[in-house]
Amino acid sequence: MRTGLNLKPGDKGTKRLVAEYGERLLCVRYRYDKERGKRLKTVELIVEEVDWQPVTRLKAETVVGVRGALGRGGAGKSSETGRWKMESGEAAMGAAL
């Protein structure tokens, strides 16, 4: 099944749906089912709205504490730098968390 048109509320062909769903309507899509020979009209609606605060990301240079068990790999703490060394190089901690 492929998607043809993606219409926003207010575009030509969405007037009746805007009247029915109002501000809850996000978009209208036309999908085409080649096997059944059908065109389907779908709508995307907002069904819930709650307050949300985005999570702040750590910067790449931020130092963080890490706890974990060491396996058989070549991991170990360098006495010179105090940073963890892995077989593939220094452990990169920061923005990936």
SEFIZA-3560 file (N, C-alpha, C; in Angstrom, 3 decimals):
REM SEFIZA-3560
<numar><xx>0.850</xx><yy>-1.163</yy><zz>0.000</zz><atom>N</atom></numar>
<numar><xx>0.000</xx><yy>0.000</yy><zz>0.000</zz><atom>CA</atom></numar>
<numar><xx>0.902</xx><yy>1.234</yy><zz>0.000</zz><atom>C</atom></numar>
<numar><xx>0.618</xx><yy>2.149</yy><zz>-0.891</zz><atom>N</atom></numar>
<numar><xx>1.436</xx><yy>3.366</yy><zz>-0.961</zz><atom>CA</atom></numar>
<numar><xx>0.614</xx><yy>4.582</yy><zz>-0.561</zz><atom>C</atom></numar>
<numar><xx>1.308</xx><yy>5.610</yy><zz>-0.080</zz><atom>N</atom></numar>
<numar><xx>0.661</xx><yy>6.856</yy><zz>0.320</zz><atom>CA</atom></numar>
<numar><xx>0.799</xx><yy>7.851</yy><zz>-0.815</zz><atom>C</atom></numar>
<numar><xx>-0.316</xx><yy>8.471</yy><zz>-1.169</zz><atom>N</atom></numar>
<numar><xx>-0.305</xx><yy>9.479</yy><zz>-2.228</zz><atom>CA</atom></numar>
<numar><xx>-0.205</xx><yy>10.857</yy><zz>-1.627</zz><atom>C</atom></numar>
<numar><xx>-1.320</xx><yy>11.527</yy><zz>-1.470</zz><atom>N</atom></numar>
<numar><xx>-1.351</xx><yy>12.892</yy><zz>-0.956</zz><atom>CA</atom></numar>
<numar><xx>-1.283</xx><yy>12.944</yy><zz>0.559</zz><atom>C</atom></numar>
<numar><xx>-0.593</xx><yy>13.957</yy><zz>1.067</zz><atom>N</atom></numar>
<numar><xx>-0.615</xx><yy>14.321</yy><zz>2.487</zz><atom>CA</atom></numar>
<numar><xx>-1.137</xx><yy>15.747</yy><zz>2.540</zz><atom>C</atom></numar>
<numar><xx>-2.325</xx><yy>15.939</yy><zz>3.098</zz><atom>N</atom></numar>
<numar><xx>-2.940</xx><yy>17.256</yy><zz>3.150</zz><atom>CA</atom></numar>
<numar><xx>-2.970</xx><yy>17.782</yy><zz>4.571</zz><atom>C</atom></numar>
<numar><xx>-2.753</xx><yy>19.081</yy><zz>4.715</zz><atom>N</atom></numar>
<numar><xx>-2.849</xx><yy>19.744</yy><zz>6.016</zz><atom>CA</atom></numar>
<numar><xx>-4.257</xx><yy>20.311</yy><zz>6.160</zz><atom>C</atom></numar>
<numar><xx>-4.738</xx><yy>20.498</yy><zz>7.400</zz><atom>N</atom></numar>
<numar><xx>-6.060</xx><yy>21.095</yy><zz>7.593</zz><atom>CA</atom></numar>
<numar><xx>-6.148</xx><yy>22.439</yy><zz>6.873</zz><atom>C</atom></numar>
<numar><xx>-7.232</xx><yy>22.646</yy><zz>6.147</zz><atom>N</atom></numar>
<numar><xx>-7.415</xx><yy>23.875</yy><zz>5.383</zz><atom>CA</atom></numar>
<numar><xx>-7.081</xx><yy>23.721</yy><zz>3.914</zz><atom>C</atom></numar>
<numar><xx>-6.320</xx><yy>22.673</yy><zz>3.555</zz><atom>N</atom></numar>
<numar><xx>-6.037</xx><yy>22.420</yy><zz>2.143</zz><atom>CA</atom></numar>
<numar><xx>-7.319</xx><yy>21.989</yy><zz>1.442</zz><atom>C</atom></numar>
<numar><xx>-7.324</xx><yy>22.119</yy><zz>0.113</zz><atom>N</atom></numar>
<numar><xx>-8.474</xx><yy>21.709</yy><zz>-0.688</zz><atom>CA</atom></numar>
<numar><xx>-8.764</xx><yy>20.225</yy><zz>-0.446</zz><atom>C</atom></numar>
<numar><xx>-9.996</xx><yy>19.913</yy><zz>-0.122</zz><atom>N</atom></numar>
<numar><xx>-10.392</xx><yy>18.529</yy><zz>0.133</zz><atom>CA</atom></numar>
<numar><xx>-10.434</xx><yy>18.162</yy><zz>1.606</zz><atom>C</atom></numar>
<numar><xx>-10.163</xx><yy>19.120</yy><zz>2.510</zz><atom>N</atom></numar>
<numar><xx>-10.181</xx><yy>18.817</yy><zz>3.942</zz><atom>CA</atom></numar>
<numar><xx>-11.270</xx><yy>19.578</yy><zz>4.693</zz><atom>C</atom></numar>
<numar><xx>-12.070</xx><yy>20.380</yy><zz>3.983</zz><atom>N</atom></numar>
<numar><xx>-13.045</xx><yy>21.265</yy><zz>4.636</zz><atom>CA</atom></numar>
<numar><xx>-14.032</xx><yy>20.495</yy><zz>5.526</zz><atom>C</atom></numar>
<numar><xx>-14.585</xx><yy>19.394</yy><zz>5.025</zz><atom>N</atom></numar>
<numar><xx>-15.550</xx><yy>18.604</yy><zz>5.803</zz><atom>CA</atom></numar>
<numar><xx>-14.900</xx><yy>17.984</yy><zz>7.037</zz><atom>C</atom></numar>
<numar><xx>-13.669</xx><yy>17.522</yy><zz>6.875</zz><atom>N</atom></numar>
<numar><xx>-12.969</xx><yy>16.905</yy><zz>8.004</zz><atom>CA</atom></numar>
<numar><xx>-12.586</xx><yy>17.940</yy><zz>9.055</zz><atom>C</atom></numar>
<numar><xx>-12.212</xx><yy>19.152</yy><zz>8.625</zz><atom>N</atom></numar>
<numar><xx>-11.922</xx><yy>20.228</yy><zz>9.573</zz><atom>CA</atom></numar>
<numar><xx>-13.185</xx><yy>20.576</yy><zz>10.346</zz><atom>C</atom></numar>
<numar><xx>-14.328</xx><yy>20.598</yy><zz>9.654</zz><atom>N</atom></numar>
<numar><xx>-15.594</xx><yy>20.879</yy><zz>10.329</zz><atom>CA</atom></numar>
<numar><xx>-15.926</xx><yy>19.794</yy><zz>11.355</zz><atom>C</atom></numar>
<numar><xx>-15.596</xx><yy>18.548</yy><zz>11.044</zz><atom>N</atom></numar>
<numar><xx>-15.902</xx><yy>17.422</yy><zz>11.933</zz><atom>CA</atom></numar>
<numar><xx>-14.931</xx><yy>17.328</yy><zz>13.112</zz><atom>C</atom></numar>
<numar><xx>-13.622</xx><yy>17.475</yy><zz>12.854</zz><atom>N</atom></numar>
<numar><xx>-12.612</xx><yy>17.237</yy><zz>13.882</zz><atom>CA</atom></numar>
<numar><xx>-11.996</xx><yy>18.506</yy><zz>14.464</zz><atom>C</atom></numar>
<numar><xx>-12.107</xx><yy>19.621</yy><zz>13.785</zz><atom>N</atom></numar>
<numar><xx>-11.606</xx><yy>20.897</yy><zz>14.287</zz><atom>CA</atom></numar>
<numar><xx>-10.100</xx><yy>20.908</yy><zz>14.502</zz><atom>C</atom></numar>
<numar><xx>-9.686</xx><yy>21.472</yy><zz>15.652</zz><atom>N</atom></numar>
<numar><xx>-8.268</xx><yy>21.638</yy><zz>15.977</zz><atom>CA</atom></numar>
<numar><xx>-7.541</xx><yy>20.309</yy><zz>16.198</zz><atom>C</atom></numar>
<numar><xx>-8.292</xx><yy>19.241</yy><zz>16.403</zz><atom>N</atom></numar>
<numar><xx>-7.661</xx><yy>17.930</yy><zz>16.634</zz><atom>CA</atom></numar>
<numar><xx>-7.071</xx><yy>17.325</yy><zz>15.363</zz><atom>C</atom></numar>
<numar><xx>-7.493</xx><yy>17.812</yy><zz>14.181</zz><atom>N</atom></numar>
<numar><xx>-7.041</xx><yy>17.264</yy><zz>12.906</zz><atom>CA</atom></numar>
<numar><xx>-5.618</xx><yy>17.720</yy><zz>12.598</zz><atom>C</atom></numar>
<numar><xx>-4.710</xx><yy>16.761</yy><zz>12.396</zz><atom>N</atom></numar>
<numar><xx>-3.320</xx><yy>17.073</yy><zz>12.042</zz><atom>CA</atom></numar>
<numar><xx>-3.071</xx><yy>16.957</yy><zz>10.545</zz><atom>C</atom></numar>
<numar><xx>-3.533</xx><yy>15.872</yy><zz>9.938</zz><atom>N</atom></numar>
<numar><xx>-3.356</xx><yy>15.723</yy><zz>8.496</zz><atom>CA</atom></numar>
<numar><xx>-4.330</xx><yy>14.690</yy><zz>7.942</zz><atom>C</atom></numar>
<numar><xx>-4.499</xx><yy>14.747</yy><zz>6.627</zz><atom>N</atom></numar>
<numar><xx>-5.342</xx><yy>13.801</yy><zz>5.895</zz><atom>CA</atom></numar>
<numar><xx>-4.444</xx><yy>13.138</yy><zz>4.867</zz><atom>C</atom></numar>
<numar><xx>-4.508</xx><yy>11.811</yy><zz>4.785</zz><atom>N</atom></numar>
<numar><xx>-3.685</xx><yy>11.074</yy><zz>3.820</zz><atom>CA</atom></numar>
<numar><xx>-4.577</xx><yy>10.224</yy><zz>2.923</zz><atom>C</atom></numar>
<numar><xx>-4.186</xx><yy>10.128</yy><zz>1.673</zz><atom>N</atom></numar>
<numar><xx>-4.815</xx><yy>9.203</yy><zz>0.748</zz><atom>CA</atom></numar>
<numar><xx>-3.831</xx><yy>8.072</yy><zz>0.517</zz><atom>C</atom></numar>
<numar><xx>-4.292</xx><yy>6.860</yy><zz>0.775</zz><atom>N</atom></numar>
<numar><xx>-3.463</xx><yy>5.675</yy><zz>0.584</zz><atom>CA</atom></numar>
<numar><xx>-4.090</xx><yy>4.817</yy><zz>-0.497</zz><atom>C</atom></numar>
<numar><xx>-3.248</xx><yy>4.147</yy><zz>-1.267</zz><atom>N</atom></numar>
<numar><xx>-3.720</xx><yy>3.373</yy><zz>-2.404</zz><atom>CA</atom></numar>
<numar><xx>-3.339</xx><yy>1.907</yy><zz>-2.236</zz><atom>C</atom></numar>
<numar><xx>-4.362</xx><yy>1.033</yy><zz>-2.238</zz><atom>N</atom></numar>
<numar><xx>-4.159</xx><yy>-0.406</yy><zz>-2.107</zz><atom>CA</atom></numar>
<numar><xx>-4.324</xx><yy>-1.017</yy><zz>-3.493</zz><atom>C</atom></numar>
<numar><xx>-3.206</xx><yy>-1.345</yy><zz>-4.111</zz><atom>N</atom></numar>
<numar><xx>-3.209</xx><yy>-1.867</yy><zz>-5.474</zz><atom>CA</atom></numar>
<numar><xx>-3.882</xx><yy>-3.244</yy><zz>-5.555</zz><atom>C</atom></numar>
<numar><xx>-3.643</xx><yy>-4.094</yy><zz>-4.541</zz><atom>N</atom></numar>
<numar><xx>-4.191</xx><yy>-5.454</yy><zz>-4.555</zz><atom>CA</atom></numar>
<numar><xx>-5.713</xx><yy>-5.455</yy><zz>-4.545</zz><atom>C</atom></numar>
<numar><xx>-6.312</xx><yy>-4.603</yy><zz>-3.727</zz><atom>N</atom></numar>
<numar><xx>-7.776</xx><yy>-4.553</yy><zz>-3.623</zz><atom>CA</atom></numar>
<numar><xx>-8.398</xx><yy>-3.515</yy><zz>-4.537</zz><atom>C</atom></numar>
<numar><xx>-7.571</xx><yy>-2.674</yy><zz>-5.156</zz><atom>N</atom></numar>
<numar><xx>-8.086</xx><yy>-1.637</yy><zz>-6.042</zz><atom>CA</atom></numar>
<numar><xx>-8.873</xx><yy>-0.581</yy><zz>-5.279</zz><atom>C</atom></numar>
<numar><xx>-8.371</xx><yy>-0.187</yy><zz>-4.109</zz><atom>N</atom></numar>
<numar><xx>-9.082</xx><yy>0.765</yy><zz>-3.251</zz><atom>CA</atom></numar>
<numar><xx>-8.215</xx><yy>1.978</yy><zz>-2.946</zz><atom>C</atom></numar>
<numar><xx>-8.883</xx><yy>3.131</yy><zz>-2.794</zz><atom>N</atom></numar>
<numar><xx>-8.243</xx><yy>4.338</yy><zz>-2.272</zz><atom>CA</atom></numar>
<numar><xx>-8.810</xx><yy>4.568</yy><zz>-0.883</zz><atom>C</atom></numar>
<numar><xx>-7.932</xx><yy>4.739</yy><zz>0.091</zz><atom>N</atom></numar>
<numar><xx>-8.349</xx><yy>4.933</yy><zz>1.476</zz><atom>CA</atom></numar>
<numar><xx>-8.014</xx><yy>6.343</yy><zz>1.916</zz><atom>C</atom></numar>
<numar><xx>-8.941</xx><yy>6.982</yy><zz>2.601</zz><atom>N</atom></numar>
<numar><xx>-8.684</xx><yy>8.308</yy><zz>3.168</zz><atom>CA</atom></numar>
<numar><xx>-8.498</xx><yy>8.102</yy><zz>4.657</zz><atom>C</atom></numar>
<numar><xx>-7.333</xx><yy>8.519</yy><zz>5.195</zz><atom>N</atom></numar>
<numar><xx>-7.056</xx><yy>8.385</yy><zz>6.622</zz><atom>CA</atom></numar>
<numar><xx>-6.833</xx><yy>9.763</yy><zz>7.219</zz><atom>C</atom></numar>
<numar><xx>-7.108</xx><yy>9.878</yy><zz>8.515</zz><atom>N</atom></numar>
<numar><xx>-6.867</xx><yy>11.139</yy><zz>9.212</zz><atom>CA</atom></numar>
<numar><xx>-5.967</xx><yy>10.880</yy><zz>10.406</zz><atom>C</atom></numar>
<numar><xx>-5.157</xx><yy>11.872</yy><zz>10.745</zz><atom>N</atom></numar>
<numar><xx>-4.327</xx><yy>11.814</yy><zz>11.944</zz><atom>CA</atom></numar>
<numar><xx>-4.885</xx><yy>12.847</yy><zz>12.903</zz><atom>C</atom></numar>
<numar><xx>-5.269</xx><yy>12.367</yy><zz>14.106</zz><atom>N</atom></numar>
<numar><xx>-5.920</xx><yy>13.215</yy><zz>15.099</zz><atom>CA</atom></numar>
<numar><xx>-5.112</xx><yy>13.316</yy><zz>16.377</zz><atom>C</atom></numar>
<numar><xx>-5.250</xx><yy>14.448</yy><zz>17.061</zz><atom>N</atom></numar>
<numar><xx>-4.713</xx><yy>14.597</yy><zz>18.409</zz><atom>CA</atom></numar>
<numar><xx>-5.764</xx><yy>14.031</yy><zz>19.356</zz><atom>C</atom></numar>
<numar><xx>-5.379</xx><yy>13.063</yy><zz>20.179</zz><atom>N</atom></numar>
<numar><xx>-6.324</xx><yy>12.449</yy><zz>21.117</zz><atom>CA</atom></numar>
<numar><xx>-6.020</xx><yy>12.799</yy><zz>22.567</zz><atom>C</atom></numar>
<numar><xx>-4.815</xx><yy>13.335</yy><zz>22.830</zz><atom>N</atom></numar>
<numar><xx>-4.464</xx><yy>13.702</yy><zz>24.189</zz><atom>CA</atom></numar>
<numar><xx>-3.409</xx><yy>14.800</yy><zz>24.146</zz><atom>C</atom></numar>
<numar><xx>-3.494</xx><yy>15.719</yy><zz>25.075</zz><atom>N</atom></numar>
<numar><xx>-2.505</xx><yy>16.788</yy><zz>25.180</zz><atom>CA</atom></numar>
<numar><xx>-2.154</xx><yy>16.962</yy><zz>26.652</zz><atom>C</atom></numar>
<numar><xx>-0.860</xx><yy>16.798</yy><zz>26.978</zz><atom>N</atom></numar>
<numar><xx>-0.398</xx><yy>16.956</yy><zz>28.358</zz><atom>CA</atom></numar>
<numar><xx>0.846</xx><yy>17.833</yy><zz>28.355</zz><atom>C</atom></numar>
<numar><xx>1.133</xx><yy>18.478</yy><zz>29.471</zz><atom>N</atom></numar>
<numar><xx>2.343</xx><yy>19.284</yy><zz>29.600</zz><atom>CA</atom></numar>
<numar><xx>3.560</xx><yy>18.374</yy><zz>29.575</zz><atom>C</atom></numar>
<numar><xx>4.650</xx><yy>18.878</yy><zz>29.002</zz><atom>N</atom></numar>
<numar><xx>5.869</xx><yy>18.089</yy><zz>28.844</zz><atom>CA</atom></numar>
<numar><xx>7.063</xx><yy>19.027</yy><zz>28.855</zz><atom>C</atom></numar>
<numar><xx>8.122</xx><yy>18.628</yy><zz>29.516</zz><atom>N</atom></numar>
<numar><xx>9.373</xx><yy>19.371</yy><zz>29.532</zz><atom>CA</atom></numar>
<numar><xx>10.442</xx><yy>18.532</yy><zz>28.848</zz><atom>C</atom></numar>
<numar><xx>11.125</xx><yy>19.082</yy><zz>27.840</zz><atom>N</atom></numar>
<numar><xx>12.159</xx><yy>18.296</yy><zz>27.163</zz><atom>CA</atom></numar>
<numar><xx>13.316</xx><yy>17.983</yy><zz>28.103</zz><atom>C</atom></numar>
<numar><xx>13.924</xx><yy>16.827</yy><zz>27.899</zz><atom>N</atom></numar>
<numar><xx>15.072</xx><yy>16.396</yy><zz>28.691</zz><atom>CA</atom></numar>
<numar><xx>16.295</xx><yy>17.153</yy><zz>28.184</zz><atom>C</atom></numar>
<numar><xx>17.062</xx><yy>17.709</yy><zz>29.107</zz><atom>N</atom></numar>
<numar><xx>18.276</xx><yy>18.411</yy><zz>28.693</zz><atom>CA</atom></numar>
<numar><xx>19.375</xx><yy>17.392</yy><zz>28.450</zz><atom>C</atom></numar>
<numar><xx>20.065</xx><yy>17.543</yy><zz>27.353</zz><atom>N</atom></numar>
<numar><xx>21.154</xx><yy>16.642</yy><zz>26.980</zz><atom>CA</atom></numar>
<numar><xx>22.453</xx><yy>17.110</yy><zz>27.601</zz><atom>C</atom></numar>
<numar><xx>23.319</xx><yy>16.155</yy><zz>27.898</zz><atom>N</atom></numar>
<numar><xx>24.652</xx><yy>16.486</yy><zz>28.389</zz><atom>CA</atom></numar>
<numar><xx>25.538</xx><yy>16.898</yy><zz>27.227</zz><atom>C</atom></numar>
<numar><xx>26.431</xx><yy>17.820</yy><zz>27.462</zz><atom>N</atom></numar>
<numar><xx>27.391</xx><yy>18.206</yy><zz>26.441</zz><atom>CA</atom></numar>
<numar><xx>28.462</xx><yy>17.130</yy><zz>26.338</zz><atom>C</atom></numar>
<numar><xx>29.099</xx><yy>17.037</yy><zz>25.203</zz><atom>N</atom></numar>
<numar><xx>30.102</xx><yy>15.994</yy><zz>24.966</zz><atom>CA</atom></numar>
<numar><xx>31.256</xx><yy>16.071</yy><zz>25.961</zz><atom>C</atom></numar>
<numar><xx>31.579</xx><yy>17.260</yy><zz>26.446</zz><atom>N</atom></numar>
<numar><xx>32.712</xx><yy>17.393</yy><zz>27.363</zz><atom>CA</atom></numar>
<numar><xx>32.331</xx><yy>17.204</yy><zz>28.830</zz><atom>C</atom></numar>
<numar><xx>31.076</xx><yy>16.932</yy><zz>29.135</zz><atom>N</atom></numar>
<numar><xx>30.639</xx><yy>16.754</yy><zz>30.505</zz><atom>CA</atom></numar>
<numar><xx>31.183</xx><yy>15.441</yy><zz>31.072</zz><atom>C</atom></numar>
<numar><xx>31.771</xx><yy>15.500</yy><zz>32.254</zz><atom>N</atom></numar>
<numar><xx>32.304</xx><yy>14.307</yy><zz>32.921</zz><atom>CA</atom></numar>
<numar><xx>31.196</xx><yy>13.727</yy><zz>33.788</zz><atom>C</atom></numar>
<numar><xx>30.968</xx><yy>12.415</yy><zz>33.651</zz><atom>N</atom></numar>
<numar><xx>29.918</xx><yy>11.747</yy><zz>34.415</zz><atom>CA</atom></numar>
<numar><xx>30.501</xx><yy>10.540</yy><zz>35.133</zz><atom>C</atom></numar>
<numar><xx>29.885</xx><yy>10.145</yy><zz>36.231</zz><atom>N</atom></numar>
<numar><xx>30.294</xx><yy>8.942</yy><zz>36.940</zz><atom>CA</atom></numar>
<numar><xx>29.607</xx><yy>7.730</yy><zz>36.336</zz><atom>C</atom></numar>
<numar><xx>30.347</xx><yy>6.632</yy><zz>36.189</zz><atom>N</atom></numar>
<numar><xx>29.808</xx><yy>5.413</yy><zz>35.606</zz><atom>CA</atom></numar>
<numar><xx>30.124</xx><yy>4.255</yy><zz>36.521</zz><atom>C</atom></numar>
<numar><xx>29.104</xx><yy>3.439</yy><zz>36.833</zz><atom>N</atom></numar>
<numar><xx>29.310</xx><yy>2.232</yy><zz>37.633</zz><atom>CA</atom></numar>
<numar><xx>29.026</xx><yy>1.023</yy><zz>36.764</zz><atom>C</atom></numar>
<numar><xx>29.798</xx><yy>-0.004</yy><zz>36.934</zz><atom>N</atom></numar>
<numar><xx>29.555</xx><yy>-1.217</yy><zz>36.167</zz><atom>CA</atom></numar>
<numar><xx>30.626</xx><yy>-2.244</yy><zz>36.460</zz><atom>C</atom></numar>
<numar><xx>30.356</xx><yy>-3.471</yy><zz>36.047</zz><atom>N</atom></numar>
<numar><xx>31.311</xx><yy>-4.560</yy><zz>36.247</zz><atom>CA</atom></numar>
<numar><xx>32.201</xx><yy>-4.676</yy><zz>35.023</zz><atom>C</atom></numar>
<numar><xx>33.473</xx><yy>-4.974</yy><zz>35.246</zz><atom>N</atom></numar>
<numar><xx>34.398</xx><yy>-5.162</yy><zz>34.139</zz><atom>CA</atom></numar>
<numar><xx>34.350</xx><yy>-6.607</yy><zz>33.689</zz><atom>C</atom></numar>
<numar><xx>34.326</xx><yy>-6.785</yy><zz>32.393</zz><atom>N</atom></numar>
<numar><xx>34.329</xx><yy>-8.133</yy><zz>31.840</zz><atom>CA</atom></numar>
<numar><xx>35.737</xx><yy>-8.558</yy><zz>31.501</zz><atom>C</atom></numar>
<numar><xx>35.848</xx><yy>-9.485</yy><zz>30.565</zz><atom>N</atom></numar>
<numar><xx>37.158</xx><yy>-9.985</yy><zz>30.170</zz><atom>CA</atom></numar>
<numar><xx>37.858</xx><yy>-9.060</yy><zz>29.203</zz><atom>C</atom></numar>
<numar><xx>37.188</xx><yy>-8.041</yy><zz>28.717</zz><atom>N</atom></numar>
<numar><xx>37.782</xx><yy>-7.138</yy><zz>27.724</zz><atom>CA</atom></numar>
<numar><xx>38.993</xx><yy>-6.415</yy><zz>28.262</zz><atom>C</atom></numar>
<numar><xx>39.580</xx><yy>-5.591</yy><zz>27.443</zz><atom>N</atom></numar>
<numar><xx>40.793</xx><yy>-4.883</yy><zz>27.817</zz><atom>CA</atom></numar>
<numar><xx>40.502</xx><yy>-3.541</yy><zz>28.453</zz><atom>C</atom></numar>
<numar><xx>39.483</xx><yy>-3.459</yy><zz>29.266</zz><atom>N</atom></numar>
<numar><xx>39.142</xx><yy>-2.192</yy><zz>29.899</zz><atom>CA</atom></numar>
<numar><xx>39.947</xx><yy>-2.032</yy><zz>31.174</zz><atom>C</atom></numar>
<numar><xx>40.317</xx><yy>-0.814</yy><zz>31.470</zz><atom>N</atom></numar>
<numar><xx>41.043</xx><yy>-0.535</yy><zz>32.697</zz><atom>CA</atom></numar>
<numar><xx>41.236</xx><yy>0.951</yy><zz>32.850</zz><atom>C</atom></numar>
<numar><xx>41.476</xx><yy>1.390</yy><zz>34.064</zz><atom>N</atom></numar>
<numar><xx>41.624</xx><yy>2.810</yy><zz>34.338</zz><atom>CA</atom></numar>
<numar><xx>43.090</xx><yy>3.193</yy><zz>34.202</zz><atom>C</atom></numar>
<numar><xx>43.336</xx><yy>4.256</yy><zz>33.451</zz><atom>N</atom></numar>
<numar><xx>44.693</xx><yy>4.742</yy><zz>33.274</zz><atom>CA</atom></numar>
<numar><xx>45.107</xx><yy>5.516</yy><zz>34.522</zz><atom>C</atom></numar>
<numar><xx>46.259</xx><yy>5.192</yy><zz>35.062</zz><atom>N</atom></numar>
<numar><xx>46.721</xx><yy>5.906</yy><zz>36.257</zz><atom>CA</atom></numar>
<numar><xx>47.191</xx><yy>7.317</yy><zz>35.918</zz><atom>C</atom></numar>
<numar><xx>47.546</xx><yy>7.549</yy><zz>34.672</zz><atom>N</atom></numar>
<numar><xx>48.041</xx><yy>8.859</yy><zz>34.262</zz><atom>CA</atom></numar>
<numar><xx>46.907</xx><yy>9.878</yy><zz>34.117</zz><atom>C</atom></numar>
<numar><xx>45.848</xx><yy>9.483</yy><zz>33.425</zz><atom>N</atom></numar>
<numar><xx>44.779</xx><yy>10.441</yy><zz>33.120</zz><atom>CA</atom></numar>
<numar><xx>43.555</xx><yy>10.266</yy><zz>34.005</zz><atom>C</atom></numar>
<numar><xx>43.418</xx><yy>9.104</yy><zz>34.628</zz><atom>N</atom></numar>
<numar><xx>42.229</xx><yy>8.835</yy><zz>35.419</zz><atom>CA</atom></numar>
<numar><xx>41.017</xx><yy>8.503</yy><zz>34.568</zz><atom>C</atom></numar>
<numar><xx>41.205</xx><yy>8.320</yy><zz>33.267</zz><atom>N</atom></numar>
<numar><xx>40.112</xx><yy>7.969</yy><zz>32.367</zz><atom>CA</atom></numar>
<numar><xx>40.155</xx><yy>6.491</yy><zz>32.039</zz><atom>C</atom></numar>
<numar><xx>39.006</xx><yy>5.972</yy><zz>31.703</zz><atom>N</atom></numar>
<numar><xx>38.927</xx><yy>4.566</yy><zz>31.343</zz><atom>CA</atom></numar>
<numar><xx>39.444</xx><yy>4.366</yy><zz>29.933</zz><atom>C</atom></numar>
<numar><xx>40.221</xx><yy>3.304</yy><zz>29.755</zz><atom>N</atom></numar>
<numar><xx>40.723</xx><yy>2.935</yy><zz>28.440</zz><atom>CA</atom></numar>
<numar><xx>40.056</xx><yy>1.629</yy><zz>28.023</zz><atom>C</atom></numar>
<numar><xx>39.684</xx><yy>1.541</yy><zz>26.777</zz><atom>N</atom></numar>
<numar><xx>39.085</xx><yy>0.325</yy><zz>26.237</zz><atom>CA</atom></numar>
<numar><xx>40.039</xx><yy>-0.201</yy><zz>25.157</zz><atom>C</atom></numar>
<numar><xx>39.810</xx><yy>-1.418</yy><zz>24.712</zz><atom>N</atom></numar>
<numar><xx>40.652</xx><yy>-1.985</yy><zz>23.660</zz><atom>CA</atom></numar>
<numar><xx>40.602</xx><yy>-1.102</yy><zz>22.411</zz><atom>C</atom></numar>
<numar><xx>39.434</xx><yy>-0.502</yy><zz>22.146</zz><atom>N</atom></numar>
<numar><xx>39.286</xx><yy>0.310</yy><zz>20.945</zz><atom>CA</atom></numar>
<numar><xx>39.654</xx><yy>1.767</yy><zz>21.164</zz><atom>C</atom></numar>
<numar><xx>40.102</xx><yy>2.136</yy><zz>22.359</zz><atom>N</atom></numar>
<numar><xx>40.477</xx><yy>3.508</yy><zz>22.628</zz><atom>CA</atom></numar>
<numar><xx>39.815</xx><yy>4.021</yy><zz>23.895</zz><atom>C</atom></numar>
<numar><xx>39.907</xx><yy>5.327</yy><zz>24.153</zz><atom>N</atom></numar>
<numar><xx>39.309</xx><yy>5.906</yy><zz>25.347</zz><atom>CA</atom></numar>
<numar><xx>37.796</xx><yy>5.782</yy><zz>25.309</zz><atom>C</atom></numar>
<numar><xx>37.222</xx><yy>5.526</yy><zz>26.456</zz><atom>N</atom></numar>
<numar><xx>35.762</xx><yy>5.439</yy><zz>26.532</zz><atom>CA</atom></numar>
<numar><xx>35.186</xx><yy>6.820</yy><zz>26.309</zz><atom>C</atom></numar>
<numar><xx>34.219</xx><yy>6.920</yy><zz>25.424</zz><atom>N</atom></numar>
<numar><xx>33.581</xx><yy>8.212</yy><zz>25.142</zz><atom>CA</atom></numar>
<numar><xx>32.272</xx><yy>8.275</yy><zz>25.894</zz><atom>C</atom></numar>
<numar><xx>32.188</xx><yy>9.152</yy><zz>26.854</zz><atom>N</atom></numar>
<numar><xx>30.963</xx><yy>9.346</yy><zz>27.612</zz><atom>CA</atom></numar>
<numar><xx>30.537</xx><yy>10.797</yy><zz>27.427</zz><atom>C</atom></numar>
<numar><xx>29.279</xx><yy>11.038</yy><zz>27.456</zz><atom>N</atom></numar>
<numar><xx>28.817</xx><yy>12.427</yy><zz>27.333</zz><atom>CA</atom></numar>
<numar><xx>27.478</xx><yy>12.475</yy><zz>26.656</zz><atom>C</atom></numar>
<numar><xx>27.429</xx><yy>13.037</yy><zz>25.458</zz><atom>N</atom></numar>
<numar><xx>26.176</xx><yy>13.279</yy><zz>24.759</zz><atom>CA</atom></numar>
<numar><xx>25.425</xx><yy>11.979</yy><zz>24.461</zz><atom>C</atom></numar>
<numar><xx>26.111</xx><yy>10.864</yy><zz>24.390</zz><atom>N</atom></numar>
<numar><xx>25.450</xx><yy>9.600</yy><zz>24.099</zz><atom>CA</atom></numar>
<numar><xx>24.562</xx><yy>9.135</yy><zz>25.242</zz><atom>C</atom></numar>
<numar><xx>24.740</xx><yy>9.691</yy><zz>26.416</zz><atom>N</atom></numar>
<numar><xx>23.922</xx><yy>9.281</yy><zz>27.548</zz><atom>CA</atom></numar>
<numar><xx>22.637</xx><yy>9.948</yy><zz>27.410</zz><atom>C</atom></numar>
//
